[in-house]
Each structure stands twice: as C-alpha cells, then as structure tokens.
Amino acid sequence: MRHPLRTLLLTTAALLSAAAAAQETERTAYTVDIEHVEVSAARPMKQIGVQRTHLDSAVLHDNISMSLADALTFNSTAFIKQYGRATLSTASFRGTSPSHTQVTWNGMKINSPMLGMTDFSMIPSYFIDDATLLHGTSSVNVTGGGLGGAIVLSTAPARQQGFGMQYIQGAGSFSTFDEYLRLTYGSSRWQVSTRAVYSSSPNDFRYVNRDKKENIYDDDHNIIGQYYPVERNRNGAFRDLHLLQEAYYNTGRGDRLGLTAWYVNSRRGIPLLSVSYADDDYENLQREHTFRGVVSWDHVRTKYKIEAKAGYVNSWLAYDYSRDLGNGVMARMIRSRSRVNTIYGHIGGEYYAGRKWLLTADLTAHQQFVVSSDRNVITQQGGSAVVGYDKARMELSAYVSAKWRPTERLGISAALREEIYGHDASPVIPAAFVDYLVSRRGQVVLKASVSRNYRFPTLNDLYFLPGGNPDLRKEHGISYDGGVEAAAGDGERFSINGSATAFDSYIDDWIIWLPNAKGYWTPKNIKRVHAYGVELKGSLRWRISGRWNLGLDGNFAWTPSINQGDKISDADRSVGKQLVYVPEYSSSVTGRLACGPWRLVYRWCYYSERYTMSSNDNTITGYLTPYFMSDLSLERLIPLRWADTSVKVQINNLFNEEYRSVLSHPMPRMNFEVFLDIRPKWGKNKAAE
Amino acid sequence: MKHLARILLTAAALTAAACMKYDYGLPPGMGYGDLTEAAGDGLFIVNEGNFMYGNATLSFYDPAARTVQNEVFYRANGMKLGDVAQSMTIHGDLGWIAVNNSHVVFAIDLRTFREVGRITGFTSPRYIHFVSDSKAYVTQIWDPHIYIIDPQRYEITGSIECPDMTAETASTEQMVQIGHYVYVNCWSYQNRLLKIDTRTDTVVAELEVGIQPTSLAADRNGKLWTVTDGGYEGSPYGYEAPALYRIDPETFTVEQTFRFRLGDAPSEIQIDGTGSTLYWINGDIWRMDVEDDRLPVRPFIESRGTIYYGLTVDPATSDVYVADAIDYVQNGIIYRYDAAGQPVDSFYAGITPGAFCWK
C-alpha cells in the first residue's frame, strides 16, 4: 500500500460505504454532535482566509486514555511522531519540524523554551475543550515562529447549572488503568470545574522482536539454531497525574474573568530499544512536575473587546539513566535536571469599525528563565562541577491587523507581527489573507494567504553545553496557500463540507544539530527546505433517522518536504530529497455512528513510508514500512434513575498489526480497554429528568 | 443491531483489504542479496548509526577488488547489529564488535559474517583488547570498571576498577599492550592514561596528560602516543590547546609534548604498519614521522570541506582511509588514498562510519 491514489480511493470508499450502509438503517434518535455542523453563510471576520482545523469536545473527549497526540493523529493532517503510549509525541505541519509548530494553551505559549517543541503525550485530550489547528500562514494571527502552523488549545466553562460530577474508570491491556474525575458547579455568574486524570501502566506489552535473534547453542557453544524472541516492552512503565482547576465569572454585563491552573506530575520510563541487550537492572526515567496557570479578563462591548491575560509556568524536568549495582544502590550515569520558569502577559483588543472593518492589536510577553544541568563532573583539581546553563530571555510579540469585508462575498485581511527575543528582533512579519464567496449555493469559498515568518533559536540551540551556538541566525520562511471549501446541507438532518488547500513554503537557515570536529553536536543554520503539497478535508453529519446518526471526518495530506540546501560535501546525497521522518502521504478517517443508546467510533490512519536517511536510501536496517492503524470503540449508554452511565469497549490496533512508527521502538499489537462512565444526577440535573 | 453488525462488517472488510502486508525491515525490491564471503584480506568498517535509532551496520571492503558490501551483519544474520556500534577487534578467526548502546559484544566469523556468540551484561562497551586467547578487556563509558571477559566461554569474568571515576564521569577508551602492561586512555571529562598489569588485572599507575585524550597508539620504538582534544569552550572541566604526547611506557612519563592551537580538534591517532609514521585528523589529515621533533606545517591530505570522522592506515600498503559521515543521517563515504596521498578509490559505507578493523 504505497500508492497515494489508492490511499485516497480507499479513504473515499470507506467514507461512501459507511454512509451507504448507514443509509439502509432506520430507527430513532440519538444525537451525534449534529449541533456542531457549520453550514452558514456567515464567515467570521476573524477567519478571513484562515486555514484551520477545529477539534471540538466531541473529538477531544472521546476517550480518557487519549492524549492530544492521539486526537491529532486521527483528526488532522498534522504528522504525529510517537512510539507508543506515554512516549514523546510531537506534531508537525506541512512537512516542517515539531519545533515549527507553535502551541498555546489559553493564550500562553507552552512550547519548551529549551527544545522548541511540545510533547503532546503530556496533554490529556480530556483537559482540552477546544483545539484549533492553524495551518501555515494562518498561525501568524496568533503567534510568530509557526513556520508549519500553530495549535491553539483552550479550556472552556462547562456551562452547567448546579453541581455536576463525572467519573470514568478505564481498565485495559497491560494492566493499564485510567481514571478521570470532574466536579463542576455552575450558576448564572460562576462556572467552576475541577478535573483530574490519573493514568498508569507497566506498559509491558509483548511483541515478536525481529531486530534480534536468540541463539540455541550445543554443548560446545556452537550456534545450532536461532529464532526471533517474543519479548516484552521493557522500562516503559508510566504514571501520570494531571489536575486542572478552572473558575470563570461572568458579570453579565460583558466582563468575564477566568482562572485556569493545570498541574502535571509525570513519571515515565523510556522504553528500551528493540536492539538493547541490557539486563533488567537499568532504569531510564523521565520525570516532570509542571504547573501552568493563566488568569484572564475579557471586556466585551458591542463594538469592541479588550482582553488581558497573565500566566505563570513552573516546570521541573528530570532525566536519570541509572544501573542497579545489585545491592539496591543505583549507579547514576546521567542525571539531567532542568527548571523552567515562565511569566506570561498578554493584552489585546478588537474594534469593529462599522460592519465592514475589524481592527485588532495585541502584545504578548513571555519571560523565560531556564536552569539546565546535564552532567556532574569531577574537575581536574578533584572538585565537582556542573555542566549546564542558566539563562533568561524575554520574548515579545506584537500584532496588528485590519480585516475588511467590503461585500458579503469578499474578505481581505492584512496583519503585521513583530517579535523580539532577548536582544534579537525579527523584521516585521507581514501576512495577507483573502477569501471570496464564489457561490452561495454550496457555500463555495476561495481562500488564499501569504506570509513571511521567523523562528528564533531555542535556548538549548544557543546555550546548551557542549555545543550551544550563540551565533545562530533565525530560521525564516515564506509561505503561500490557496484553496477552496464548500458546504452543503440543511443544517438539521444532513450536512457535508470539504476543503482542498494547496500550499507552498520555503524555509531558510533551518537549524540542525551536527557533530563538530571535537565530536560533540552543535546546531548550525544549514538547510533550505521547500515544503509544498495539498491538504484535503471532508466531513459529513447525517441524522439518518430519529434513531440513527452518522458522522464522518476525513483528512488527507500530500506533503513533499525537500532539502534544497547546499551540499555539505561533494558526497552529500541529501539534496533534493524528502526530509527524514516526514511522510509524503498521510490520511485519517474517523467515523461515528449512533443508534439509540449505542455509539460506535471507528478511527483509521495511514502514514506512507518515513525515510530514516536524508539520502532517502532504503536499507534493510533503516526501513520503516508504511502503516495503517485502526481503532474501534463501542459504547452503550445506560441511563439509571440516579445517574447517566455508559460502558465502552475500546480496541486499539484492531487488526493486530506488527508495525514500527520509529526505528527500533516496538509498538503494541491489538489491545483493549474498557471504560465505565458515571454522571450522577444531582439537584437540578436529576429534577430535570 | 443487525444493521450495526452489517456496517461493522463492511468497514472491517474494507479496512482489512487495506491492511499492510508485513515485510518486516525489507524495503520493496530489496532482499538480503547475495552476500559474498570474505575469503581474503579486507577492511571492516563499523558504522555507528544514529543514537537511539538502532541502525548501526557493518561493512566489508575488499581493497584488491575495490568492492564493498554493506549491512553484512544484518544480511548474514537476519537481525540488526544494534545501537551505536563503537569498534571491532579481530582475534584469531573471529571478529568482536562492541555495540555501545545495545550493551553487547558480538563475535562473528570473519569469512561468513555470521554470529558465533555474544557477551551481554556490559554497561556501555567501547573497545576490546585481547590479552590472551582466554582473556580480554572491554573498556566502557558510564562505568568505572573495565570488564574482563573470557572470549572462549563468552562470559564476563571480572572487572578492573578505575580510580577516581564515578558512573557519571567514567570513560575508558582505547587500549595498547606493551609487554605485560595494557595502557588505556580516559577521554570524556578525563585527562589521564591508565596502566594495567595484565597479570594482576589492576591499575598500577596513572599519568595525567591534557584534557580529553581521544586515542592511543604505539610506535616501533615501543613509545606510546596520545592526542588530546583540549575540551570545549565553556566546559567546567577546562578548555586548553590540545596536544600530541609521546610517552615512555616504562617510566610512564611524558617525553615530549607537541602543542596544537587553541580550538584545534585533533583525534584518531593512527600508526602505519611499520610503526614509523603517525597519522591523525585535525580538520585535514596529518602525518608525522615518530622521530620528528615538531608538528608538520602542511597537511598530508587536505579536507574536502567536511568534517572527517574516522581514519585508518592499511598496515600492509600504508594506504590511508578517511571516513566522512557527511550529515550523519545518510551513508558516509570512505576515501582511500595511497601512501603518497593520491586518491585511489571511494565508496559509501553505512551511517556514521567511525571505526575500522583490518582483517
């Protein structure tokens, strides 16, 4: 399965056949998010020309075992690189790298200031109520540095009256347990919510290790046979606790106050490679304690809106690589610690000048403080010293835009962003967007946008010891996209919409880490990358009958991402080739079917071959097969007198595939999890029944 | 439910039809290929691969035929070599490969490349030195012990404790034997050579040189040579001009120091088959007669604008082989020059070709 056309056809066939099969059905109603269907002539001024993918709570709150990485894998064209549950999971757009994806949570940037990327496995999708992916150019409207795009995450009031509670218990393969509790209180003014997720697992799934062979010896130590051993995933145990406290107050006179605080306590083993012959006395452990808090104030009037936010992040990260000496004493080989403190401030405003103009401006500041220690050494004099750095950096970003819709059909938006990191300022980042309603019938809208963009080096890029390079330049790119979207339906029973976008972008001075003459790695502005391609999205909502509901969402991306840099030496065969670990084709489909109290969700994704060599050579050792992945869940809602309950069975890797997402990292084969969801009917809820 | 089942079956049938056929590890159109046995002499190239990718490989080059075979370990054995192959040593008919982050040493048949045995239990093996048929030393990083192995029984039989090292700072590297003594350079955040008595398997002396001695060689006069890299700017361990040292092994003292400029990065000291000419990398490829009393002013082979990663000298012909890892994520190239520095051949090996071993 390597041909893209076949992928596309199969995706389409899956969509059509499921729809056809559903059409034959009848019965009464159970609502499947039909209310989220957007078939409207109104095109918000803020979204003029914007290429976005929106994940609503129906997608995000599908299953408590899912991280945001899983939600993105099955519901967007972003490429998620991960190697199993509770492992580093990064997202990249349009053939760029994970550090080109900027991520905000309630407005505050949460990319690591040290690494530049975000680990999406550390974000439970149940903690996010709204996620919007802004592709390429569109990211300039929220932040700079999103050479690939931006992901905007936010929490939202539960909008409930009185007390509410939800408890979900999940138990699955490999002794995996997931627990979720949410307590809410709502009144006409207040919305308060406390959420907690606790997940743990030894994560010791079994797999056939085809990277190794076990030998069978005779008495003279001659090998007389070999076989691929069945092994367990080792050192992959995890235990993650997340707490999220929210409080929102609405004055009812146009002012809203919000407080969100999120605490993460994570302890994760880093699984051993499939080529590791280590005994079980090794510990490769990553720990994180992170607090993120944001307070916000929105002042909304008919013609204008002012918002102000302040936030704080405190993150402690530890990595230990130790070996048990057999007497319970751990010999610590690597002891890496880092502490990140971030202070965040934001002020912004919007002003509607008549019905045709929207003017916006904002200013955002992130003050970063990073203390990183990576190694303790004995000095030549016999003392002790730490290899690391202690740096601070102010990151300022200012934005102004004017959006103009002179007629109902046409929208034009121009934006300017300026960023200053430390003493380094980017040139003004311009972006322009346009959309045009070609036809009211079918809501056919053409969109186009263009922007420049810059990404500053991370603090590790600049200061890591050894290798940090303070002379690095900013990465810079220019990106264009254009596309069409259309929607049809009656807004009640049936709706369908789709979009096709082509994009073209160039990134210069792409930073990569290479060994220097002394043998340690150092970042350099080396590559020039041309990333281009097509993104297709489609969705369908169909209330087939009073009882049956169908929802389908599909994505397809073709993302060549080509190294167009200069040759490193005459022998360099990477120029003109696809970047490593960027699939050229990817696709995903999620289908939701509801019938009375039953809910069926089927998720499918496909990634084409990912090269592990910059020369795109295929070798036996470095080959990653294309793969499909299918997950299926079936849920039964069971209303009781005192509570709404449900039982769900989730099957991951439905077809029991053996596959690798990343070299030498095994992935679990078919596995299961069962969830019990309980929502007691208290007070008004119960009375309403 | 009947309808639901029908939908389920339809979806399942479609997806199953799209299921991947699993050809684990074999790219389209690529089998294990015809693997020619290594009948004669040749050069093994140990390709480190990328850390945490598990894509280390072994190549074999026939200098007479000027042909190379890549991935010979995988093709002969149907399994991966591992993560970060560091070095290979030949003893008798067997080749011993230390695979650093796989914590294993493989023994292979030099003709067929097939595994004949393995030793596990290492912390992080780097280099192997044979003291006798029944005893060898294995140096390591992140472990203040040099392991003693019995290569006939494929077992770790003991260890040599290295003084003044913690697990976090431990680093023992290359070994050279002169008489009953094995000399070891200690590289990462270290500045010493160790002298080990092979009769007692203990460290009997230490010698401080400059910061981070990278490699070690012995010449025809029985003198030891090591070259330091001088550390890096900002290192709490220190940063200095690197140097080449000639050491008298008997007294275990530095006889002569040849100082480079601050910021230079000499490495990979090698000696030719006669033990009379030293070679090393310092941007370009340099060579010097062991009797010279000053560093050469002109390089032997100028850099091709890249950073060379590995170096070896044919012990029979004094042909020089230089490894260029290019961008470290594609197959590196090996340039072969004759003893006069004229290009003879070039060929691609595996990812990050870092160490050589002459058969």
Interface residues (C-beta under 8 A of the other chain):
Chain A: M1 R2 L10 A13 A14 S17 A18 A21 A22 E24 T25 R210 D211 K212 K213 N215 Y217 H221 N222 I223 Q226 Y228 L273 S274 V275 S276 Y277 A278 D279 Y321 R323 A331 R332 M333 I334 R335 R375 N376 V377 I378 T379 Q380 G382 A385 V386 V387 L465 P466 G467 G468 I512 L514 P515 N516 A517 K518 G519 Y520 I526 W548 I568 S569 D570 A571 D572 R573 S574 V580 G591 L593 C595 W598 L600 Y602 W604 Y606 T612 M613 S614 S615 D617 N618 T619 I620 T621 G622 Y623 T625 P626 Y627 F628 S630 L654 F655 E657 E658 Y659 L663 S664
Chain B: M1 H3 L4 R6 I7 L8 T10 A11 A12 L14 T15 A16 A17 A18 C19 M20 K21 Y22 D23 Y24 G25 L26 P27 P28 M30 Y32 G49 M52 Y53 G54 N55 A56 T57 N70 E71 Y74 R75 N77 G78 M79 K80 L81 G82 D83 V99 N101 S102 H103 V104 R114 E115 V116 G117 R118 T120 G121 T123 S124 W142 D143 R153 Y154 D164 M165 T166 A167 E168 T169 Y189 N191 I211 T214 D229 G230 Y232 G234 S235 P236 Y237 G238 A265 S267 I281 N282 G283 R304 G305 T306 I307 Y309 D324 A325 I326 D327 Y328 V329 Q330 N331 I333 S346 Y348 G350 I351
